[in-house]
Amino acid sequence: MNGTSKTALRDPIRVASVDELKEKGSIVVSGNDGPIAVFHHGDGQVHAVDNRCPHMGFPLHRGTIKDGILTCHWHHADFDLESGCTFDLFADDVPVFAVEIRNGDVWVSGSRDRSGDAEYWRNRLREGLEQNISLVNAKAVIALLKSGVSFKDIAETGGRYGVRYRSSGWGSGLTILTAMTNLCEYLPKDEQILPLYQGLTHVARDSNGEPPRFDLQPLDTENLSIEQLKRWFRRFVEVRDTDGATRCLLTAASMGCEPPILVDMMMSAATDHVFLDGGHVADFINKASELLDHIGWEHADEVLPSLVGQLCAAARSEERNAWRHPVDLAAILREANASLPSALASTSNGHAWEGPGELAEVILGEDPQATVDTMLNRLREGVTPLQLSQAVTYAAALRIARFHTQNEFNDWITVLHTFTYANALHQALKRTGSPELIRGVFHGAMAVYLDRFLNVPPARLPDEKATAGLAGETDEILDAFLTELDTQQQVEPAARLVYRYLADRHPVDRLFRTLAISLLREDAEFHSFQMLEAGIRQYEELKGRAEADHVLIATARYLAAHAPTQRALNQTAQIALRLSRGEAIYEEE
């Protein structure tokens, strides 16, 4: 009889006699992982599937079978009853269970073989990305993590897909995926689901409807030095020749150049001009580097070329009116570039570094020439490029911490761009130590200067007086923070709660996780993902200092300004989580 298993049943369960099943059409039994629907249909065929529709959990025994196709009546998804494969990709495949006829009785496996689950869900994740199906992406992430696949391997699938199937190259989706992969380092395994799901969903959206990006080939030569390739690369970027620049970069990668050399090559070209595309170019190069840290630099020839088009086409801020009038910042920066070699050559140790606060206040000032002169003098006095970069990044964070809510809402993004740019330059400097990248630190300082009116008047940082009544236990403060973000524009209450939490020395890892929850439950826009990841990164760099707390206050203010949203993405993720736990999303009265 059709439906008889060719392999031994796992944890067999007696269903009914064949005649009883034929009379009823379907019978539901309790398996080890949930309800199993056993069907008798057609010419004596018997098949069994998980009774929960993989789309939204509707009981499949209430569906209809016609010509071997099972139709769920809730969203009309169709399934091949024998294999469980869906004809409607939004629904996902339904698990099947082996059946056997023994002496006129129907028996079914109480559990199924899961040995191939990881590979199955890798394929489903690729299909979810290709078809832009958020529910499939969420289910795949849950199943892969449950199968023991690491978050880095999941990010590799999304990252390599994103750089291949978006002809315009690296975009916000891949930046979100990388930022959220970085965030996974701070989260327990069961809390890595939402960051990966959000990142993958944004990659799928960015790539949806886009043609693929086609490969170029490296130059067919072995007689080039990296110095010459770097010169050629920068020349082609200068004249906006994407193909020429890409072939130079691919040649460097094919020569087995170390990651710092490749990063230096790209970031040097990015700092040949001022604050490209409002800071996005530098941040994207940094994020691509961080993605490769997770998935392996052997994929550099796939990932890095996706950045070249934007690098070549980027708007150059020295061509913008705001950077030339009424103060010619481009001219100030040219003079600073000329002075940099001698400043870096100084062997003086005349300035004792006590943290970024003092220099940051100069950078936040009203005189750009004084800012540049002070920064050059600090280099001459022995301040390191990384310390200088940290001061600029901290100053940019203070612009967010002091951002007044009377400004236009979109101006949050202006101060955010400066902060994420400064963080990207700081991370690149840590990789390469290249003196050419220090130019970008000065560019960041001038962007901080241009943002000065967004701190007029400056929002006050929370202090003991403002938060005196907020003392509480760890969970109380964190719960209060999430409750505040259920209402629009609770910027100052959110900042006060974070200040109080840090002042009372509660565990900072719990705060990281709560900030992540506050973001990942939202339909957040691109910049909020940047803010959270860069804020945590800079806190870690400044840990143990008051400046570190200011960075997290800035992060909390930004997230609070952009919440709540419709939260549709999180609803899809919660459906996937409930399905994975076997909960009944559809409840019969």
N, C-alpha and C positions, 0 to 999 in steps of 0.2 A: 504494500500500500504506500502511496506517495506520502512523504513526511517522515518515514522511518529513518532514524539516524544511522549513519555508517560508523560512528564511533561511540565509545562507551559514554553513557550519560554521567554528568557530574552532579552529585547530590540529588539523585532522581526523586521525583515527586509523582505519585499517582494522581491523574486528573479525573478520569471517569472511564466508563466503558465507551467503546467506539460508538455504540448505538445511542448512548445518552448524550455524548458530545454532538453527534449528528443531529439529534432532535433539537438541542438547544442552539446549535450554531457556534457558540463560543462559551468558554468557561474561564473564569479568572482564578488563579491560584496564587498563593504567597510564596515567592522565591526568596532566596537569601538576600537579594539586593532590591526587592520590591515586587510589585504585582506583575504576574505574567499572564498574558491573554493567549489562550489556546483556541484555534479556529478549526472547524471542519467546513470545507467548502469544495465547490466544483465536483469532480468525479472522485470523491473519496480522499481528497487531499487534507492533510493535517499539518498545520504550521503554528509556531509559537513565537510571540514577540513580547518585548517589554510593553506593558499595558499603558505606559505613559507616552503620549506623543512627544517626540524629542523637541518639538517646537515650543509648546507651552504646557505640556503635561496633561492634555485632555485624555480621558479614558478611551483607548482605542477600541475596546470591545463594543463601544457605542458607535463605531464607524460602520462603513459599508464595504463589502467585498464584491467585486465584479471582475471576472476574468483574471483572477490572481492579483488584482490591485486593491490594496486597502486604502480607503479614503477617510481621513479624519474630518469630521464635520465642523470643527471649530474654525479652522482657516483653510480647509479644503486641500491640505497637503496629501499627496498620493505616494504610496510606498509599494514596492515589489515585496509581496508577502513572504516569498521564499528567502530572499537575501537581506531584506530589511532596507535596501537602498531606496532613497527618496528620489522622486522625479522633480521635486521642487526644492532647490538647494537651500532656501531660507529655513527649511524645516529640519535639516540634518537627517542622517540615517537612524533607523530605530534598531536597537539590539535584538538579535534573534537568538532563540534557544533551541537546542536539539530536542527532537521528539522521537519516541519509539513506541511501537505497538507490541504488547506482550500478552499473548493469550486473550485477545479481545479487549484489552485495556490500553488506554493511552497514558504514557509516562513522559515527563518532561524534565530536562535538566533544571535543577534548582539554582544553578549558577553557571556562568559562561567562562570560557577560556579567555583570560585577559593578557596573554603573553604578547599579543601583537598590538596592544592598545597604544603604546607610545608612537609607533610608526603610523598607525591609523590616524592619530590625532595630529601628527606632523602634517600629513597630507590634508587633513581637514582644515588646519590652520592656513595652509597655502591656498586652499579653495576659498576660505573665508576672506583672505586678503584680496584674492583675484575678483571675487564677486561682491566685495564690500558688504559683508554680512556680519554685523556686530555681534549677534547672538552666537554665531558659529565661532568667532574669534574668542569670545568669552569662555565658551565651553571648552575650546581647545586649550586655552591657557590653564584652566582649572584641571583638566584631565592630564595635561603634560606635567604640571607641577606634582600632581598626585602620583604620577608614574615615576617620579624621581628625576625628571629632566630639569636641569638648572635654569634659572632665569636668564643666564647669559646665552644658553643655547636657544631659548625661545626668542630672545632679542636678535640673535643672528638670523633666524628665519625672516623676521620682519625687516631687519636692516638690509639684508641682501636683496630681498624683494623690492624694498623701497628705492634703492639706488638703481635697480635694473628697469623698473616699470614706471619711470617718470622721466620723460624726455627732457624736461626742464631742469632736472637734477635735484640736488639736495633741497629740501624745503622744511616747512614748519613741522610736518608730521614726523620726519626722521629726527628732528631736534627734540620733539616731545618724547619720542621713544627712547632716545639716549638719556635724556634727563631723568626719565622714569626708571630706566635701567640702573642709573647711578643711585637713585633713591632706594632701589631694592637692597642695596648694601646695608641699609639701616633698618630693614624691616624683617620680621620673622616670615617664614615661608608662606604661611596662610594669609599674610597681608601683602604678598607680592602680586596677587591676582589683579587687583584694580590698577596699579601703575602699569603693568604690562598690557593689560586689556586696553587701557586708554591710549597708550602709545601705539599699539598695533592698529587700533581703530582709526587713529589720525593718519597713520601711514596709508591705510587702505583708502581713506577718503581723498588724500592727496593724489594718489595714483589712479583713482577711478576715472576711467575715460581717457587717460593719457596714453599716448604711444610709448613704446619702450625706448630706452636710451641705447644706442648702438655703440659698440666698442670701436675705438681706434687702436692702432698698433704702435708699440714703441719704435723708436728709430733703430734701424738695422745696423748698429755699430757697437763696438766695444771699446772705442778709443776716445771716449769723452770723459772729462773729469766732472765731478759734481759741481765744482765752481763754475765751469762753463755752462752746464745745464741750468744752473740757477740763474746765471746772467741771461741766457736765452729765454727762460721761463718768464722772468720779469719783463723782458723786452716785449714778448708777445702779449702779456697782460697789459702792458702800457698802451699798446696799439689796438687792444681789444680783439686780438686774434685767438679765438677759443681753440681752434684745432691745433695751431702751432704750440700753444701753451700746454694743451693736453698731451701731445706727443712727447714734449720734454718731461712732463711729470711722470708719464708712463715709463719712459726710459730710465728715469731715476729709480722708480720702483722696481723695474726689471733688473737693475744692477744690484739689488739687495741692499739699498741704502737703509741705514738705521732710522727708526721713527723720528728722532729729533731732527735729523737732516731734512726729512720730508716736510715736517711741520715748519721748520725754519724757512724752507723754500717757499711755502705758500704764505706764511704770515709775513715774510719780508715783502712779498709782492703786495699783500694787503695793506701794509703800512707805508708803501711808497706814496700812497695818497691818504687823505685825511678822512677818517670816520666813514668808511664805505657803507653805503646803504643804511645810514643811521645806526651803524654798529652790528648789523646782522651778519655781514660777511665774516668778520672775525669770530663771532660767536658760533657760526655754522662750522668754520674750520676747526674750532676747538671741540665742538660736539662730535664731529666726524672722527677726530683723534680719539676722543673718549669711547666712541662706539668700537673703534678698532682695538682699544685696550681690552674691551670685553670679549670681542669675537675673534681676535687675532690679527696681527698686522700682515699676515700672509694674504689678507683680503684688501690690502691697500690699493691694488690696481683696479678693484671694483668700486671702492668707496670714494677715494680722493678725486678721481676725475669728475664725479658728480657735482663738485664744487666749482669747477673752473669756469663754467659759463657765467655764473653769477659774479665771480671774481672779476671777469673781464668786462661785464656789462654794468657793473655797479656804479651808482651815482657817487661822485667824488665831492666831498663836502667843501673843499676849497673853491669849488665852482658855485657855491650857494651864497646868496646875499647875506644870510645871517652870519656866515663865517668871514665875510669881507667888509661889512659895514654895520654899524658906525666904527667898529674896531676891526682892523685887518688882522684877524687871528692867523690867517695863512702866512702872513709876513712874519709875525712873531714866531711861528713854528719853524719857518725856514731859518731864521737866525738861531733858534735853539738847536736845530739839526747841525748847523755849522759848529756850534760850541760843544756838542756832545762828545766828540772824540777826546778833546782835552779834559773835559770833566770826568770822563770814565778812566782816563789815564792817571788821574791823581792818586797818590798813595797816602793822602792825609787820613787821619783818624780823629778829626777834631770834633765830631758830633756824636754824642752818646745817644744811641737809639733807645727810646723809651716807649715805643709803640707809635701807631699811625695817627693818634689824636691831634697832636700839635701841628703836624704838617697838613693834615686834612683840613683844619680850620683855615689855613692859608689858602688852600686850593678852593675852599668854599667862598673866598673873598670876592671883592668887587673889582680887583685890578688884575687882568690876565697877565700883563707883563711882570708884575710882582710875583705872581704865582710861578711863572716859568723861571724867572731869575732865582727864586728861592729853591725850586726843584734842582736847578743846575748847581747851585751852591751846596745843597745837601749831598749831591753826588761827589762834588769836589772834597767835601768834608768826610767822606767815607761811608755815607748811606749806600746800601747796595741797591741795584736795580729792582730786586724783589721787594725790598722795603719801600721803595718809592712807589712801586706798583700797588702794594697793599694800601698805602695811604690814599692813592687815587680811588681805589675800589671802595675803601671805607667812606671817603667823602661822597661818592656816588650813592652809597647806601643811606647816608644821612639825608641826602636830598629826598629820598622816599620816606624816611622816618619823620622828616619835618615838612612833608608835602601838605599844604593846607587844602582842606576839602572845599573851599570856596573856588578853587580853580576849576576850569572845565574838566569834565570827567576824562576825556581822551588824553589829557596831559599826564595822567598816571603813566601812560605808555612812554612818554618822552623821558621821564626820569628812570623808568625801567630800562630803556634801551642803553642809557649811559652806564648803568650798573652792570648789566650783563656783558656789555662790551668790555668794561674794565676788568671784570672777572675773567673773561676769555683771554685777554692779554696777559693777565697775571698767571693763569694756568699754562699758557704757551711759554712764557718766560721760564717757568719752573722746568719745562721740558728741555728747552734749548739753550738758555742763557745767552741767546744771540743779542749782540748790541743793537742790531738793526730794529729789533722789536721794541726797544725802549722809546723809539719815536712814537709808537702807538700809545705808550703811557702818557706822553705829553698831549697827544690828541684827546685822550680820555679826560685829562684835566681841563682842557678847553671846552669839552662838552659839558663838564660839571659847571664851568663858568656860565655857559649859555643857559643853563637850567635855573639860574639864580632867582629869577622872578617867580618861579613856582614855589619858592619858600618865603614869599612876601605876602602876608606875615608868616613867619615860620610856625608850624604846629609845634607845640611844646612836647618834649619827650616826657613820658610818665615818670613820676618820682614817688618817694615814700608818702608825701602828703596826699597826692592824687589817688593813691591806691590803698590808703590806710584801712579802709573797710572791706578789702577784698581778700584778706588772708583766709586760707582754707586748705583742706586736704588736696592731695594731688588730683584725684578723680573729680572733686568738686570744681576746681578751677578749669580743668580740661573740659568737663561737661558744660560749664558755663560759657566757655569760649565757643564751642560748637553751637550752643543755643543762640548766642549773639549773632552768629553768621546765618541763622535762619531768617534774619530781618535785614533789609537793605541798609547799607552805609553805616554799619556799626563799627566804624574805623577806630574811633578813640576808645570805646569800651573794650574792643579786642586788644588794642595795644596795652591798655592798663592791666588786663588779665595776664598777658604774656610777661609784662614787667614783674607783676606780683609773683608769678610762678617762678621766674628766674631768681628774683630777690630772695625767695624763701628756699632756694636751692633744692627744688624738686628735681627728679631725674629728667635730664634733657632728652634722653631717647624717647620718653613718653611724649614729650612735647613735639618732637619730630613726627612721631606717628600720628598725633592729633592734627598737626598742620597738614599732613598728607591726607588724612580723612577729610578734612575741611575742603581740600581741593578736589579730591578724587570722587567725591559724591556729586560734584557740579558738572555741568556742561561747560567746562572752563575754556576760555580762549587761550590761544597759544602763549601769550606773555605770562600768564599766571603760572604755567609749568616752568618757564624759565626762572621766574622769581623764586619759587619754592626751592628749586634745586641749587641755584646760585646762592641763595640765602643760607641754606644748610652748609654748603661748601665753605662759604666765607666765615660762618660761625666756627666751624672746625679749625680754620686757620688761626682764628683770634681767640680760641677757647682760653678761658681763665682771665680774660680782660673785660672791662666794662664795654669796650667797643663791640665785643662779640654779642652781648645782649642787645645792643642797639641794632645790629643787623637783623636779629630775629624779630625785634619790634617792627622794623621796616617791613619784613616779610609778612607779619600778621596784619599790618595796616593794608598792604596791597591786596592780600587775599580777602580781607573783610570788605574792601571797596568793591570787589567783583563777585560778591555772593549776596543772596542765593540766585540760582538759575533754575531752569525748568527741571534739571536732573534726570533727563530722559536716558542718557547713557548709563547712569548708575542703575536705573530701573532695569535695563536690559541685563546688566551684570548680576543684579540680585536674582533675576529670574533664572539665569544660568547656575548660580550658586544653589538656589533652592532645588532645581532639577538634579544637580549633582548629589545633593543630600537626600534625594528621594522624597522630598516634601510634595504634598498635593497642592499644586498651584490652583488647579480647578477642584473645587469642593462641591460635591453633590449635597443638596439640601436634605 
